Amino acid sequence: MELHTSLETLARRPRAVAIGTFDGVHVGHQEVVRATLAVAREEGLTSTVLTFDGHPMALIDPAHQPRLLMPAKVKVALLAGLHPDELIVLPFTAELAGQSADEFCRSIVADTLHARVVVVGVNFTFGAGGAGTAQTLEREGATLGFRTIALPLATAGGRAISSTRIRRLLQTGALEEVREILGRPPSTHGSVVAGLRRGRTLGVPTANLEVEAGTIFPGRGVYAARALVDGRWYRAAVNVGHNPTFHSRAEEAVVVHIEAFLLDFNGDIYGHEIRVDFLHKIRDEARFADVPSLVAQMQNDIRMAAELPDPAFAEVGLS
């Protein structure tokens, strides 16, 4: 697979092109890419995925930009795993944001990509002000020499799949539904940083994760998870929250902590990258009357994470 971060490096060749932001690379996004690969094989075209580095709303309307479901490098890896011939990751610039839909079709889709087929979701929008739609692609393509395939929205549980729906489900801890939509467990990626070392003094040492700014993770609570550290998987109990037992109600907690207790692990991993796959919500975050009560609950959380049956553990060699 060829990876490009500029249109200037592209060879001149006829293409079938999937276009989208693809945040989360959920099953609907995967269908768009797989349909592109299929039509490319049938018609002897280069299969190409065109996506963007960063969410367009971060430039168009920063106050309303959504938090990303994953860092850019993870999105790139997942799209690459679908095996297109080419993956183009364009920076979403002010110039691109200001380009009209008609100009995008002509200068990028037709003249630069030499597209013969364009595949998008039926709700795809593009161009200045989001004025372009799948119907715009169809109309322009009739003149410019490409045809458009607009796939209906994929569904799960009788409802349309979207990145917005996934964000809402994550915040409520509905991880099983998120897994169905993504086709895999939702993940958080980050580096281990020094915390207050409070867990160590309580006999439950945790890895404090610093995640990429602007990405989303499950809402406040305790979760059973699996964690990937230096190529090896571990069961984990993960707390997402403000540590209310150690703060008064009058204190305004503005920082959400992600703390992972790795079962059967002993070592120093400060500065290491960790991937955490959230599997099930164990409980909501709670304030405890005293530290011994908190520790007792933490031990119970760890037992639940250790004993929870889930095929996701077996997939990575955990019992």
C-alpha positions in Angstrom: 0.0 0.0 0.0 1.1 3.5 -0.8 0.7 6.2 1.8 0.5 9.8 0.7 0.1 13.0 2.6 0.0 15.3 -0.4 -1.8 15.1 -3.7 1.4 16.2 -5.5 3.0 12.8 -5.0 0.3 10.8 -6.8 0.9 9.0 -10.0 -1.5 9.5 -12.9 -3.8 6.5 -13.0 -7.5 5.7 -13.1 -8.9 5.2 -9.6 -11.9 4.1 -7.5 -11.9 6.4 -4.5 -13.5 6.2 -1.1 -13.8 9.7 0.5 -14.6 10.5 4.1 -13.4 11.7 7.5 -13.7 8.1 8.7 -13.4 9.0 12.4 -13.6 5.7 14.3 -13.4 3.5 11.1 -16.7 2.0 12.2 -18.5 -0.8 10.3 -20.2 1.8 8.0 -16.8 3.3 7.1 -15.5 -0.2 6.5 -18.3 -1.0 4.1 -17.5 2.2 2.1 -13.8 1.1 1.8 -14.6 -2.5 1.0 -17.1 -1.5 -1.7 -14.3 0.7 -3.2 -11.9 -2.2 -3.2 -14.5 -4.5 -4.9 -15.3 -2.1 -7.7 -11.6 -1.4 -8.2 -11.0 -5.1 -8.7 -13.9 -5.5 -11.1 -12.9 -2.6 -13.3 -9.1 -2.8 -13.1 -8.8 0.5 -11.1 -6.4 1.6 -8.3 -8.3 1.4 -5.0 -7.8 4.6 -3.1 -9.0 6.0 0.3 -8.9 9.7 0.7 -9.3 11.0 4.3 -8.2 14.0 6.4 -5.7 14.6 9.2 -7.9 16.2 11.8 -11.7 16.8 11.9 -12.9 19.4 9.4 -15.0 21.0 12.1 -11.8 21.9 14.0 -11.2 24.5 11.2 -14.7 25.3 10.1 -16.3 25.7 13.5 -13.8 25.1 16.4 -16.4 25.8 19.1 -18.4 22.8 17.9 -15.7 20.4 16.8 -16.3 16.9 18.1 -13.8 15.0 20.1 -12.1 12.4 17.9 -12.8 8.7 18.4 -9.1 7.9 17.9 -5.7 9.6 17.2 -4.8 10.1 13.5 -2.1 7.4 13.6 -4.6 4.8 14.8 -7.1 5.8 12.1 -4.4 5.5 9.4 -3.4 2.0 10.8 -7.0 0.8 10.7 -7.7 2.1 7.2 -4.4 0.6 6.0 -5.5 -2.7 7.5 -8.4 -2.8 5.0 -5.7 -3.0 2.2 -6.4 -0.3 -0.3 -3.8 0.2 -3.0 -3.4 3.8 -1.8 -4.2 5.8 1.3 -4.2 9.6 1.1 -4.2 11.5 4.3 -4.6 15.2 3.5 -4.2 18.0 6.1 -7.5 19.8 6.3 -6.4 23.4 5.5 -8.2 26.7 5.1 -7.7 26.5 1.4 -9.4 23.1 1.2 -12.2 24.2 3.5 -12.9 27.2 1.3 -13.0 25.3 -1.9 -16.5 25.0 -3.5 -18.0 21.6 -4.0 -17.9 22.0 -7.8 -14.2 23.0 -7.7 -13.4 20.0 -5.4 -15.0 17.7 -7.9 -13.2 19.1 -10.8 -9.7 19.9 -9.4 -9.3 17.1 -6.9 -11.6 14.2 -7.9 -11.3 14.5 -11.6 -8.1 16.3 -12.5 -5.8 15.1 -9.7 -7.2 11.7 -8.6 -8.4 10.8 -12.1 -11.3 9.0 -10.4 -13.6 6.8 -12.5 -15.7 5.8 -9.5 -16.3 7.6 -6.2 -17.7 5.8 -3.2 -19.2 7.7 -0.2 -21.9 7.3 2.4 -25.3 8.7 1.5 -24.9 11.4 4.1 -21.5 12.6 2.8 -21.0 16.4 2.6 -18.1 18.4 1.3 -17.0 21.8 -0.1 -17.4 25.2 1.4 -20.2 25.3 4.0 -20.8 21.6 3.5 -22.8 22.5 0.4 -21.8 19.4 -1.6 -23.6 16.1 -1.2 -23.6 12.7 -2.9 -26.1 14.2 -5.4 -23.5 16.9 -6.2 -20.9 14.2 -6.9 -23.4 12.4 -9.2 -24.2 15.5 -11.1 -20.6 16.7 -11.5 -19.4 13.2 -12.3 -21.8 12.9 -15.2 -19.8 15.8 -16.8 -16.4 15.1 -15.5 -16.2 11.4 -16.2 -16.7 9.6 -12.9 -19.7 7.8 -11.4 -20.8 7.9 -7.8 -21.8 5.1 -5.5 -23.6 6.4 -2.4 -24.0 3.6 0.1 -27.0 3.7 2.5 -26.0 4.2 6.2 -25.1 1.0 8.0 -27.3 0.2 10.9 -27.0 -1.6 14.3 -29.9 -2.2 16.6 -32.2 -0.8 14.0 -30.6 2.6 14.1 -28.1 4.3 11.7 -24.4 4.1 12.7 -22.6 7.3 13.0 -19.5 8.7 14.8 -21.9 10.9 16.8 -23.8 7.9 18.1 -20.6 6.2 19.1 -19.5 9.3 21.1 -22.9 9.3 23.0 -22.7 5.6 23.7 -19.1 6.0 25.1 -20.2 8.7 27.5 -22.9 6.4 28.9 -20.7 3.4 29.1 -22.6 1.3 26.6 -19.5 -0.5 25.5 -21.2 -3.6 24.2 -23.2 -1.5 21.7 -20.1 0.4 20.7 -18.2 -2.9 20.0 -21.0 -3.9 17.7 -20.8 -0.7 15.8 -17.0 -0.5 15.6 -16.5 -4.2 15.0 -13.9 -4.1 17.8 -13.7 -2.8 21.3 -13.3 1.0 21.7 -9.8 2.0 22.6 -7.8 4.7 24.3 -4.1 5.2 23.4 -1.7 7.2 25.6 1.6 7.3 27.3 2.2 6.5 31.0 3.0 9.6 33.0 3.8 10.2 36.7 0.7 10.7 38.9 0.3 11.3 42.6 1.3 7.7 43.3 -1.7 7.4 45.5 -2.6 3.9 44.1 0.8 2.6 45.1 0.3 3.8 48.7 -3.1 2.0 48.7 -1.6 -1.2 47.5 -3.1 -0.9 44.0 -0.5 0.7 41.8 -1.9 2.1 38.5 -0.6 3.4 35.2 -1.7 7.0 34.6 -2.4 7.6 31.0 -1.9 10.8 29.2 -4.1 10.6 26.1 -4.0 12.7 22.9 -5.8 16.0 23.3 -9.1 16.1 21.5 -9.8 12.4 21.6 -12.7 10.8 23.4 -12.9 8.0 25.9 -15.7 6.4 28.0 -17.4 8.4 30.6 -16.6 8.4 34.3 -16.6 5.0 35.9 -14.7 1.8 36.3 -14.2 -0.6 33.4 -12.9 -4.1 32.7 -10.4 -3.9 29.9 -7.5 -5.4 28.1 -4.2 -3.4 27.8 -1.4 -3.7 25.4 2.1 -2.8 26.8 5.3 -3.4 24.8 3.6 -6.0 22.6 2.1 -8.0 25.5 -1.6 -8.0 26.6 -2.9 -7.8 30.2 -6.3 -7.8 31.8 -6.9 -4.5 33.4 -9.3 -2.6 35.7 -9.5 1.0 34.5 -10.8 4.0 36.4 -12.0 7.1 34.4 -12.8 10.0 36.6 -12.0 12.7 39.1 -11.1 10.6 42.2 -14.0 12.1 44.2 -13.0 10.4 47.5 -9.9 12.6 47.6 -11.7 15.9 46.7 -14.3 17.9 48.5 -17.6 18.5 46.8 -16.8 22.2 46.7 -13.6 21.5 44.6 -14.1 21.9 40.9 -12.4 18.9 39.3 -11.5 19.9 35.8 -9.1 17.0 34.9 -10.3 13.5 34.1 -7.8 10.8 35.0 -7.4 7.5 33.3 -5.8 5.0 35.6 -5.2 1.4 34.7 -4.4 -1.4 37.1 -2.7 -4.2 35.1 -3.3 -7.7 36.4 -0.2 -9.9 36.7 2.1 -7.1 35.8 5.2 -5.8 37.7 7.5 -3.3 36.2 8.3 0.4 35.4 6.5 1.6 32.3 6.8 5.4 32.7 7.0 6.9 29.3 5.7 3.8 27.5 2.8 3.8 25.1 -0.3 1.8 26.2 -3.4 0.9 24.3 -6.4 0.2 26.5 -9.5 -1.7 25.0 -12.5 -1.0 27.1 -14.8 -4.1 27.3 -17.4 -3.7 30.0 -18.4 -1.1 32.5 -18.1 -2.4 36.1 -19.7 0.5 37.9 -20.1 4.3 38.0 -17.6 6.5 39.7 -18.5 6.9 43.4 -17.4 8.9 46.5 -16.5 6.7 49.5 -16.8 7.6 53.1 -13.2 6.6 53.9 -10.1 5.2 52.2 -10.5 1.6 53.5 -14.0 1.5 51.9 -12.5 2.7 48.6 -9.7 0.1 48.7 -12.2 -2.7 49.4 -14.2 -1.6 46.4 -11.1 -1.4 44.2 -10.1 -4.9 45.2 -13.6 -6.0 44.2 -13.3 -4.2 40.9 -10.0 -6.0 40.2 -11.6 -9.4 41.0 -14.4 -8.7 38.5 -11.9 -7.7 35.8 -9.9 -10.8 36.5 -12.9 -13.2 36.4 -15.0 -11.6 33.7 -15.6 -14.0 30.8 -15.2 -12.3 27.4 -13.9 -13.7 24.0 -11.9 -10.5 23.6 -9.5 -11.8 26.2 -9.1 -15.1 24.5 -8.5 -13.3 21.2 -5.2 -12.0 22.5 -4.1 -15.0 24.5 -5.6 -14.1 27.9 -7.5 -16.7 29.9 
